[in-house]
Amino acid sequence: MAVQQNKKSPSKRGMHRAHDFISAPPLAVEPVSGETHRRHHVSPSGYYRGKKIVRTKADE
């Protein structure tokens, strides 16, 4: 069994637990399609900031 060599300070202990309480990513609503997507990401229908950026299967 592994045994720590030195005591972990309260500061380092807090840094170790930093990822335990990550909140949900912020969401945005696309003005054209009304879809909800992650901020600064392309929406599922291929829109980014009101402009069509990516062609999707629905376009063909």
CHARMM internal coordinates of N, CA and C (Angstrom, degrees):
IC EDIT
DIST 1 N 1 CA 1.4540
DIST 1 CA 1 C 1.5284
ANGL 1 N 1 CA 1 C 109.54
DIST 1 C 2 N 1.2968
ANGL 1 CA 1 C 2 N 117.27
DIHE 1 N 1 CA 1 C 2 N 138.92
DIST 2 N 2 CA 1.4608
ANGL 1 C 2 N 2 CA 121.78
DIHE 1 CA 1 C 2 N 2 CA -178.63
DIST 2 CA 2 C 1.5234
ANGL 2 N 2 CA 2 C 110.39
DIHE 1 C 2 N 2 CA 2 C -76.55
DIST 2 C 3 N 1.3218
ANGL 2 CA 2 C 3 N 115.45
DIHE 2 N 2 CA 2 C 3 N 137.17
DIST 3 N 3 CA 1.4601
ANGL 2 C 3 N 3 CA 121.66
DIHE 2 CA 2 C 3 N 3 CA 178.75
DIST 3 CA 3 C 1.5181
ANGL 3 N 3 CA 3 C 107.90
DIHE 2 C 3 N 3 CA 3 C -125.07
DIST 3 C 4 N 1.3477
ANGL 3 CA 3 C 4 N 116.13
DIHE 3 N 3 CA 3 C 4 N 131.29
DIST 4 N 4 CA 1.4594
ANGL 3 C 4 N 4 CA 118.46
DIHE 3 CA 3 C 4 N 4 CA -179.23
DIST 4 CA 4 C 1.5161
ANGL 4 N 4 CA 4 C 110.55
DIHE 3 C 4 N 4 CA 4 C -66.12
DIST 4 C 5 N 1.3269
ANGL 4 CA 4 C 5 N 116.06
DIHE 4 N 4 CA 4 C 5 N 145.12
DIST 5 N 5 CA 1.4449
ANGL 4 C 5 N 5 CA 120.80
DIHE 4 CA 4 C 5 N 5 CA -178.37
DIST 5 CA 5 C 1.5269
ANGL 5 N 5 CA 5 C 111.40
DIHE 4 C 5 N 5 CA 5 C -82.93
DIST 5 C 6 N 1.3380
ANGL 5 CA 5 C 6 N 116.37
DIHE 5 N 5 CA 5 C 6 N -38.32
DIST 6 N 6 CA 1.4600
ANGL 5 C 6 N 6 CA 121.00
DIHE 5 CA 5 C 6 N 6 CA -179.49
DIST 6 CA 6 C 1.5226
ANGL 6 N 6 CA 6 C 109.50
DIHE 5 C 6 N 6 CA 6 C -128.56
DIST 6 C 7 N 1.3370
ANGL 6 CA 6 C 7 N 115.24
DIHE 6 N 6 CA 6 C 7 N 155.00
DIST 7 N 7 CA 1.4603
ANGL 6 C 7 N 7 CA 120.71
DIHE 6 CA 6 C 7 N 7 CA 178.94
DIST 7 CA 7 C 1.5222
ANGL 7 N 7 CA 7 C 109.62
DIHE 6 C 7 N 7 CA 7 C -69.05
DIST 7 C 8 N 1.3298
ANGL 7 CA 7 C 8 N 116.17
DIHE 7 N 7 CA 7 C 8 N 136.94
DIST 8 N 8 CA 1.4645
ANGL 7 C 8 N 8 CA 120.96
DIHE 7 CA 7 C 8 N 8 CA 177.04
DIST 8 CA 8 C 1.5245
ANGL 8 N 8 CA 8 C 108.49
DIHE 7 C 8 N 8 CA 8 C -84.36
DIST 8 C 9 N 1.3299
ANGL 8 CA 8 C 9 N 116.86
DIHE 8 N 8 CA 8 C 9 N 126.04
DIST 9 N 9 CA 1.4631
ANGL 8 C 9 N 9 CA 121.33
DIHE 8 CA 8 C 9 N 9 CA -177.28
DIST 9 CA 9 C 1.5341
ANGL 9 N 9 CA 9 C 110.21
DIHE 8 C 9 N 9 CA 9 C -70.39
DIST 9 C 10 N 1.3446
ANGL 9 CA 9 C 10 N 118.16
DIHE 9 N 9 CA 9 C 10 N 160.17
DIST 10 N 10 CA 1.4697
ANGL 9 C 10 N 10 CA 120.15
DIHE 9 CA 9 C 10 N 10 CA 178.00
DIST 10 CA 10 C 1.5284
ANGL 10 N 10 CA 10 C 113.07
DIHE 9 C 10 N 10 CA 10 C -57.51
DIST 10 C 11 N 1.3242
ANGL 10 CA 10 C 11 N 116.91
DIHE 10 N 10 CA 10 C 11 N -34.26
DIST 11 N 11 CA 1.4642
ANGL 10 C 11 N 11 CA 120.18
DIHE 10 CA 10 C 11 N 11 CA 178.92
DIST 11 CA 11 C 1.5247
ANGL 11 N 11 CA 11 C 110.88
DIHE 10 C 11 N 11 CA 11 C -65.20
DIST 11 C 12 N 1.3308
ANGL 11 CA 11 C 12 N 116.58
DIHE 11 N 11 CA 11 C 12 N -48.78
DIST 12 N 12 CA 1.4642
ANGL 11 C 12 N 12 CA 120.28
DIHE 11 CA 11 C 12 N 12 CA 179.85
DIST 12 CA 12 C 1.5228
ANGL 12 N 12 CA 12 C 111.13
DIHE 11 C 12 N 12 CA 12 C -66.24
DIST 12 C 13 N 1.3412
ANGL 12 CA 12 C 13 N 116.32
DIHE 12 N 12 CA 12 C 13 N -34.43
DIST 13 N 13 CA 1.4631
ANGL 12 C 13 N 13 CA 120.04
DIHE 12 CA 12 C 13 N 13 CA 177.41
DIST 13 CA 13 C 1.5319
ANGL 13 N 13 CA 13 C 110.27
DIHE 12 C 13 N 13 CA 13 C -62.53
DIST 13 C 14 N 1.3425
ANGL 13 CA 13 C 14 N 115.89
DIHE 13 N 13 CA 13 C 14 N -40.18
DIST 14 N 14 CA 1.4592
ANGL 13 C 14 N 14 CA 119.81
DIHE 13 CA 13 C 14 N 14 CA 178.18
DIST 14 CA 14 C 1.5185
ANGL 14 N 14 CA 14 C 111.72
DIHE 13 C 14 N 14 CA 14 C -66.66
DIST 14 C 15 N 1.3323
ANGL 14 CA 14 C 15 N 117.05
DIHE 14 N 14 CA 14 C 15 N -37.37
DIST 15 N 15 CA 1.4628
ANGL 14 C 15 N 15 CA 120.49
DIHE 14 CA 14 C 15 N 15 CA 177.37
DIST 15 CA 15 C 1.5269
ANGL 15 N 15 CA 15 C 111.03
DIHE 14 C 15 N 15 CA 15 C -65.53
DIST 15 C 16 N 1.3307
ANGL 15 CA 15 C 16 N 116.36
DIHE 15 N 15 CA 15 C 16 N -35.08
DIST 16 N 16 CA 1.4601
ANGL 15 C 16 N 16 CA 121.43
DIHE 15 CA 15 C 16 N 16 CA 179.34
DIST 16 CA 16 C 1.5252
ANGL 16 N 16 CA 16 C 110.46
DIHE 15 C 16 N 16 CA 16 C -64.30
DIST 16 C 17 N 1.3224
ANGL 16 CA 16 C 17 N 116.65
DIHE 16 N 16 CA 16 C 17 N -34.75
DIST 17 N 17 CA 1.4568
ANGL 16 C 17 N 17 CA 121.37
DIHE 16 CA 16 C 17 N 17 CA -177.54
DIST 17 CA 17 C 1.5340
ANGL 17 N 17 CA 17 C 112.80
DIHE 16 C 17 N 17 CA 17 C -92.69
DIST 17 C 18 N 1.3023
ANGL 17 CA 17 C 18 N 117.84
DIHE 17 N 17 CA 17 C 18 N 11.35
DIST 18 N 18 CA 1.4675
ANGL 17 C 18 N 18 CA 121.21
DIHE 17 CA 17 C 18 N 18 CA -173.20
DIST 18 CA 18 C 1.5224
ANGL 18 N 18 CA 18 C 112.71
DIHE 17 C 18 N 18 CA 18 C -62.01
DIST 18 C 19 N 1.3280
ANGL 18 CA 18 C 19 N 118.79
DIHE 18 N 18 CA 18 C 19 N -30.58
DIST 19 N 19 CA 1.4574
ANGL 18 C 19 N 19 CA 121.18
DIHE 18 CA 18 C 19 N 19 CA -175.10
DIST 19 CA 19 C 1.5269
ANGL 19 N 19 CA 19 C 113.31
DIHE 18 C 19 N 19 CA 19 C -91.41
DIST 19 C 20 N 1.3182
ANGL 19 CA 19 C 20 N 117.58
DIHE 19 N 19 CA 19 C 20 N 0.12
DIST 20 N 20 CA 1.4539
ANGL 19 C 20 N 20 CA 119.80
DIHE 19 CA 19 C 20 N 20 CA -176.83
DIST 20 CA 20 C 1.5272
ANGL 20 N 20 CA 20 C 113.01
DIHE 19 C 20 N 20 CA 20 C -70.81
DIST 20 C 21 N 1.3239
ANGL 20 CA 20 C 21 N 117.25
DIHE 20 N 20 CA 20 C 21 N -24.46
DIST 21 N 21 CA 1.4562
ANGL 20 C 21 N 21 CA 120.07
DIHE 20 CA 20 C 21 N 21 CA -173.20
DIST 21 CA 21 C 1.5222
ANGL 21 N 21 CA 21 C 111.95
DIHE 20 C 21 N 21 CA 21 C -123.17
DIST 21 C 22 N 1.3232
ANGL 21 CA 21 C 22 N 117.07
DIHE 21 N 21 CA 21 C 22 N 41.16
DIST 22 N 22 CA 1.4610
ANGL 21 C 22 N 22 CA 120.59
DIHE 21 CA 21 C 22 N 22 CA 178.92
DIST 22 CA 22 C 1.5216
ANGL 22 N 22 CA 22 C 108.80
DIHE 21 C 22 N 22 CA 22 C -69.75
DIST 22 C 23 N 1.3128
ANGL 22 CA 22 C 23 N 116.48
DIHE 22 N 22 CA 22 C 23 N 133.70
DIST 23 N 23 CA 1.4602
ANGL 22 C 23 N 23 CA 120.72
DIHE 22 CA 22 C 23 N 23 CA -179.03
DIST 23 CA 23 C 1.5283
ANGL 23 N 23 CA 23 C 110.28
DIHE 22 C 23 N 23 CA 23 C -85.14
DIST 23 C 24 N 1.3079
ANGL 23 CA 23 C 24 N 115.95
DIHE 23 N 23 CA 23 C 24 N 169.43
DIST 24 N 24 CA 1.4649
ANGL 23 C 24 N 24 CA 121.53
DIHE 23 CA 23 C 24 N 24 CA 179.31
DIST 24 CA 24 C 1.5300
ANGL 24 N 24 CA 24 C 109.86
DIHE 23 C 24 N 24 CA 24 C -67.17
DIST 24 C 25 N 1.3310
ANGL 24 CA 24 C 25 N 118.08
DIHE 24 N 24 CA 24 C 25 N 149.31
DIST 25 N 25 CA 1.4679
ANGL 24 C 25 N 25 CA 119.64
DIHE 24 CA 24 C 25 N 25 CA -179.46
DIST 25 CA 25 C 1.5272
ANGL 25 N 25 CA 25 C 111.01
DIHE 24 C 25 N 25 CA 25 C -67.75
DIST 25 C 26 N 1.3341
ANGL 25 CA 25 C 26 N 117.51
DIHE 25 N 25 CA 25 C 26 N 147.61
DIST 26 N 26 CA 1.4634
ANGL 25 C 26 N 26 CA 119.57
DIHE 25 CA 25 C 26 N 26 CA 179.37
DIST 26 CA 26 C 1.5240
ANGL 26 N 26 CA 26 C 110.66
DIHE 25 C 26 N 26 CA 26 C -68.01
DIST 26 C 27 N 1.3154
ANGL 26 CA 26 C 27 N 116.30
DIHE 26 N 26 CA 26 C 27 N 142.84
DIST 27 N 27 CA 1.4552
ANGL 26 C 27 N 27 CA 121.93
DIHE 26 CA 26 C 27 N 27 CA -178.02
DIST 27 CA 27 C 1.5221
ANGL 27 N 27 CA 27 C 110.39
DIHE 26 C 27 N 27 CA 27 C -113.86
DIST 27 C 28 N 1.3144
ANGL 27 CA 27 C 28 N 115.34
DIHE 27 N 27 CA 27 C 28 N 155.23
DIST 28 N 28 CA 1.4609
ANGL 27 C 28 N 28 CA 121.82
DIHE 27 CA 27 C 28 N 28 CA 177.93
DIST 28 CA 28 C 1.5252
ANGL 28 N 28 CA 28 C 108.70
DIHE 27 C 28 N 28 CA 28 C -132.99
DIST 28 C 29 N 1.3248
ANGL 28 CA 28 C 29 N 116.55
DIHE 28 N 28 CA 28 C 29 N 160.38
DIST 29 N 29 CA 1.4592
ANGL 28 C 29 N 29 CA 122.37
DIHE 28 CA 28 C 29 N 29 CA 178.06
DIST 29 CA 29 C 1.5179
ANGL 29 N 29 CA 29 C 107.97
DIHE 28 C 29 N 29 CA 29 C -110.46
DIST 29 C 30 N 1.3273
ANGL 29 CA 29 C 30 N 116.38
DIHE 29 N 29 CA 29 C 30 N 125.84
DIST 30 N 30 CA 1.4587
ANGL 29 C 30 N 30 CA 121.80
DIHE 29 CA 29 C 30 N 30 CA 178.85
DIST 30 CA 30 C 1.5266
ANGL 30 N 30 CA 30 C 109.05
DIHE 29 C 30 N 30 CA 30 C -69.83
DIST 30 C 31 N 1.3442
ANGL 30 CA 30 C 31 N 119.26
DIHE 30 N 30 CA 30 C 31 N 125.35
DIST 31 N 31 CA 1.4654
ANGL 30 C 31 N 31 CA 120.40
DIHE 30 CA 30 C 31 N 31 CA -176.21
DIST 31 CA 31 C 1.5218
ANGL 31 N 31 CA 31 C 114.11
DIHE 30 C 31 N 31 CA 31 C -66.49
DIST 31 C 32 N 1.3324
ANGL 31 CA 31 C 32 N 118.24
DIHE 31 N 31 CA 31 C 32 N -28.41
DIST 32 N 32 CA 1.4717
ANGL 31 C 32 N 32 CA 120.64
DIHE 31 CA 31 C 32 N 32 CA -176.65
DIST 32 CA 32 C 1.5201
ANGL 32 N 32 CA 32 C 111.07
DIHE 31 C 32 N 32 CA 32 C -79.61
DIST 32 C 33 N 1.3444
ANGL 32 CA 32 C 33 N 116.84
DIHE 32 N 32 CA 32 C 33 N -52.84
DIST 33 N 33 CA 1.4527
ANGL 32 C 33 N 33 CA 120.43
DIHE 32 CA 32 C 33 N 33 CA -173.76
DIST 33 CA 33 C 1.5206
ANGL 33 N 33 CA 33 C 113.44
DIHE 32 C 33 N 33 CA 33 C -97.96
DIST 33 C 34 N 1.3247
ANGL 33 CA 33 C 34 N 117.98
DIHE 33 N 33 CA 33 C 34 N -16.37
DIST 34 N 34 CA 1.4495
ANGL 33 C 34 N 34 CA 121.19
DIHE 33 CA 33 C 34 N 34 CA -179.22
DIST 34 CA 34 C 1.5192
ANGL 34 N 34 CA 34 C 113.50
DIHE 33 C 34 N 34 CA 34 C 79.14
DIST 34 C 35 N 1.3313
ANGL 34 CA 34 C 35 N 117.56
DIHE 34 N 34 CA 34 C 35 N 10.15
DIST 35 N 35 CA 1.4569
ANGL 34 C 35 N 35 CA 121.20
DIHE 34 CA 34 C 35 N 35 CA -178.70
DIST 35 CA 35 C 1.5285
ANGL 35 N 35 CA 35 C 110.92
DIHE 34 C 35 N 35 CA 35 C -79.13
DIST 35 C 36 N 1.3090
ANGL 35 CA 35 C 36 N 115.81
DIHE 35 N 35 CA 35 C 36 N 149.87
DIST 36 N 36 CA 1.4603
ANGL 35 C 36 N 36 CA 121.62
DIHE 35 CA 35 C 36 N 36 CA 175.01
DIST 36 CA 36 C 1.5214
ANGL 36 N 36 CA 36 C 108.45
DIHE 35 C 36 N 36 CA 36 C -93.14
DIST 36 C 37 N 1.3318
ANGL 36 CA 36 C 37 N 116.73
DIHE 36 N 36 CA 36 C 37 N 133.19
DIST 37 N 37 CA 1.4523
ANGL 36 C 37 N 37 CA 121.39
DIHE 36 CA 36 C 37 N 37 CA 179.79
DIST 37 CA 37 C 1.5162
ANGL 37 N 37 CA 37 C 108.95
DIHE 36 C 37 N 37 CA 37 C -148.94
DIST 37 C 38 N 1.3306
ANGL 37 CA 37 C 38 N 116.97
DIHE 37 N 37 CA 37 C 38 N 168.10
DIST 38 N 38 CA 1.4594
ANGL 37 C 38 N 38 CA 120.82
DIHE 37 CA 37 C 38 N 38 CA 177.30
DIST 38 CA 38 C 1.5212
ANGL 38 N 38 CA 38 C 109.46
DIHE 37 C 38 N 38 CA 38 C -69.34
DIST 38 C 39 N 1.3278
ANGL 38 CA 38 C 39 N 115.77
DIHE 38 N 38 CA 38 C 39 N 143.88
DIST 39 N 39 CA 1.4618
ANGL 38 C 39 N 39 CA 119.40
DIHE 38 CA 38 C 39 N 39 CA 179.79
DIST 39 CA 39 C 1.5149
ANGL 39 N 39 CA 39 C 110.10
DIHE 38 C 39 N 39 CA 39 C -62.28
DIST 39 C 40 N 1.3233
ANGL 39 CA 39 C 40 N 116.74
DIHE 39 N 39 CA 39 C 40 N 143.36
DIST 40 N 40 CA 1.4661
ANGL 39 C 40 N 40 CA 125.00
DIHE 39 CA 39 C 40 N 40 CA 178.95
DIST 40 CA 40 C 1.5276
ANGL 40 N 40 CA 40 C 112.34
DIHE 39 C 40 N 40 CA 40 C 64.65
DIST 40 C 41 N 1.3331
ANGL 40 CA 40 C 41 N 117.56
DIHE 40 N 40 CA 40 C 41 N 23.24
DIST 41 N 41 CA 1.4538
ANGL 40 C 41 N 41 CA 122.32
DIHE 40 CA 40 C 41 N 41 CA 175.33
DIST 41 CA 41 C 1.5262
ANGL 41 N 41 CA 41 C 108.26
DIHE 40 C 41 N 41 CA 41 C -127.09
DIST 41 C 42 N 1.3175
ANGL 41 CA 41 C 42 N 116.39
DIHE 41 N 41 CA 41 C 42 N 156.52
DIST 42 N 42 CA 1.4575
ANGL 41 C 42 N 42 CA 121.72
DIHE 41 CA 41 C 42 N 42 CA 178.13
DIST 42 CA 42 C 1.5177
ANGL 42 N 42 CA 42 C 108.70
DIHE 41 C 42 N 42 CA 42 C -73.15
DIST 42 C 43 N 1.3392
ANGL 42 CA 42 C 43 N 117.45
DIHE 42 N 42 CA 42 C 43 N 140.75
DIST 43 N 43 CA 1.4605
ANGL 42 C 43 N 43 CA 121.19
DIHE 42 CA 42 C 43 N 43 CA 178.55
DIST 43 CA 43 C 1.5286
ANGL 43 N 43 CA 43 C 109.81
DIHE 42 C 43 N 43 CA 43 C -73.00
DIST 43 C 44 N 1.3322
ANGL 43 CA 43 C 44 N 118.19
DIHE 43 N 43 CA 43 C 44 N 162.87
DIST 44 N 44 CA 1.4657
ANGL 43 C 44 N 44 CA 120.52
DIHE 43 CA 43 C 44 N 44 CA -179.08
DIST 44 CA 44 C 1.5329
ANGL 44 N 44 CA 44 C 113.96
DIHE 43 C 44 N 44 CA 44 C -58.96
DIST 44 C 45 N 1.3174
ANGL 44 CA 44 C 45 N 117.93
DIHE 44 N 44 CA 44 C 45 N -25.95
DIST 45 N 45 CA 1.4650
ANGL 44 C 45 N 45 CA 119.82
DIHE 44 CA 44 C 45 N 45 CA 179.41
DIST 45 CA 45 C 1.5246
ANGL 45 N 45 CA 45 C 112.50
DIHE 44 C 45 N 45 CA 45 C -88.21
DIST 45 C 46 N 1.3438
ANGL 45 CA 45 C 46 N 118.48
DIHE 45 N 45 CA 45 C 46 N 1.57
DIST 46 N 46 CA 1.4550
ANGL 45 C 46 N 46 CA 121.95
DIHE 45 CA 45 C 46 N 46 CA 174.16
DIST 46 CA 46 C 1.5121
ANGL 46 N 46 CA 46 C 115.41
DIHE 45 C 46 N 46 CA 46 C 95.37
DIST 46 C 47 N 1.3356
ANGL 46 CA 46 C 47 N 118.57
DIHE 46 N 46 CA 46 C 47 N 13.51
DIST 47 N 47 CA 1.4631
ANGL 46 C 47 N 47 CA 121.72
DIHE 46 CA 46 C 47 N 47 CA -179.64
DIST 47 CA 47 C 1.5258
ANGL 47 N 47 CA 47 C 110.58
DIHE 46 C 47 N 47 CA 47 C -98.16
DIST 47 C 48 N 1.3328
ANGL 47 CA 47 C 48 N 116.10
DIHE 47 N 47 CA 47 C 48 N 145.77
DIST 48 N 48 CA 1.4555
ANGL 47 C 48 N 48 CA 122.27
DIHE 47 CA 47 C 48 N 48 CA 173.01
DIST 48 CA 48 C 1.5197
ANGL 48 N 48 CA 48 C 107.32
DIHE 47 C 48 N 48 CA 48 C -140.64
DIST 48 C 49 N 1.3151
ANGL 48 CA 48 C 49 N 116.13
DIHE 48 N 48 CA 48 C 49 N 118.85
DIST 49 N 49 CA 1.4691
ANGL 48 C 49 N 49 CA 123.45
DIHE 48 CA 48 C 49 N 49 CA -179.51
DIST 49 CA 49 C 1.5328
ANGL 49 N 49 CA 49 C 112.17
DIHE 48 C 49 N 49 CA 49 C 52.82
DIST 49 C 50 N 1.3302
ANGL 49 CA 49 C 50 N 116.26
DIHE 49 N 49 CA 49 C 50 N 41.96
DIST 50 N 50 CA 1.4515
ANGL 49 C 50 N 50 CA 121.16
DIHE 49 CA 49 C 50 N 50 CA 174.30
DIST 50 CA 50 C 1.5116
ANGL 50 N 50 CA 50 C 115.65
DIHE 49 C 50 N 50 CA 50 C 85.49
DIST 50 C 51 N 1.3336
ANGL 50 CA 50 C 51 N 119.17
DIHE 50 N 50 CA 50 C 51 N -0.54
DIST 51 N 51 CA 1.4627
ANGL 50 C 51 N 51 CA 121.98
DIHE 50 CA 50 C 51 N 51 CA -179.63
DIST 51 CA 51 C 1.5188
ANGL 51 N 51 CA 51 C 109.93
DIHE 50 C 51 N 51 CA 51 C -118.46
DIST 51 C 52 N 1.3351
ANGL 51 CA 51 C 52 N 115.60
DIHE 51 N 51 CA 51 C 52 N 143.47
DIST 52 N 52 CA 1.4600
ANGL 51 C 52 N 52 CA 121.02
DIHE 51 CA 51 C 52 N 52 CA 177.81
DIST 52 CA 52 C 1.5221
ANGL 52 N 52 CA 52 C 108.23
DIHE 51 C 52 N 52 CA 52 C -75.34
DIST 52 C 53 N 1.3339
ANGL 52 CA 52 C 53 N 117.43
DIHE 52 N 52 CA 52 C 53 N 117.73
DIST 53 N 53 CA 1.4532
ANGL 52 C 53 N 53 CA 122.48
DIHE 52 CA 52 C 53 N 53 CA -175.75
DIST 53 CA 53 C 1.5292
ANGL 53 N 53 CA 53 C 110.96
DIHE 52 C 53 N 53 CA 53 C -108.26
DIST 53 C 54 N 1.3264
ANGL 53 CA 53 C 54 N 117.56
DIHE 53 N 53 CA 53 C 54 N -42.09
DIST 54 N 54 CA 1.4628
ANGL 53 C 54 N 54 CA 122.51
DIHE 53 CA 53 C 54 N 54 CA -174.07
DIST 54 CA 54 C 1.5138
ANGL 54 N 54 CA 54 C 109.76
DIHE 53 C 54 N 54 CA 54 C -118.10
DIST 54 C 55 N 1.3290
ANGL 54 CA 54 C 55 N 115.79
DIHE 54 N 54 CA 54 C 55 N 134.77
DIST 55 N 55 CA 1.4630
ANGL 54 C 55 N 55 CA 119.63
DIHE 54 CA 54 C 55 N 55 CA 174.83
DIST 55 CA 55 C 1.5201
ANGL 55 N 55 CA 55 C 108.72
DIHE 54 C 55 N 55 CA 55 C -78.14
DIST 55 C 56 N 1.3369
ANGL 55 CA 55 C 56 N 116.54
DIHE 55 N 55 CA 55 C 56 N 135.72
DIST 56 N 56 CA 1.4523
ANGL 55 C 56 N 56 CA 121.93
DIHE 55 CA 55 C 56 N 56 CA 179.04
DIST 56 CA 56 C 1.5104
ANGL 56 N 56 CA 56 C 109.69
DIHE 55 C 56 N 56 CA 56 C -115.85
DIST 56 C 57 N 1.3266
ANGL 56 CA 56 C 57 N 116.29
DIHE 56 N 56 CA 56 C 57 N 172.58
DIST 57 N 57 CA 1.4689
ANGL 56 C 57 N 57 CA 121.03
DIHE 56 CA 56 C 57 N 57 CA -179.52
DIST 57 CA 57 C 1.5209
ANGL 57 N 57 CA 57 C 110.68
DIHE 56 C 57 N 57 CA 57 C -65.07
DIST 57 C 58 N 1.3197
ANGL 57 CA 57 C 58 N 118.23
DIHE 57 N 57 CA 57 C 58 N -29.27
DIST 58 N 58 CA 1.4531
ANGL 57 C 58 N 58 CA 121.29
DIHE 57 CA 57 C 58 N 58 CA 179.10
DIST 58 CA 58 C 1.5276
ANGL 58 N 58 CA 58 C 112.11
DIHE 57 C 58 N 58 CA 58 C -67.58
DIST 58 C 59 N 1.3264
ANGL 58 CA 58 C 59 N 118.59
DIHE 58 N 58 CA 58 C 59 N -22.76
DIST 59 N 59 CA 1.4551
ANGL 58 C 59 N 59 CA 122.21
DIHE 58 CA 58 C 59 N 59 CA -179.81
DIST 59 CA 59 C 1.5226
ANGL 59 N 59 CA 59 C 111.61
DIHE 58 C 59 N 59 CA 59 C -75.51
DIST 59 C 60 N 1.3067
ANGL 59 CA 59 C 60 N 117.65
DIHE 59 N 59 CA 59 C 60 N -26.88
DIST 60 N 60 CA 1.4682
ANGL 59 C 60 N 60 CA 120.95
DIHE 59 CA 59 C 60 N 60 CA -174.43
DIST 60 CA 60 C 1.5092
ANGL 60 N 60 CA 60 C 112.63
DIHE 59 C 60 N 60 CA 60 C -82.39
END
COOR INIT
IC SEED 1 N 1 CA 1 C
IC BUILD
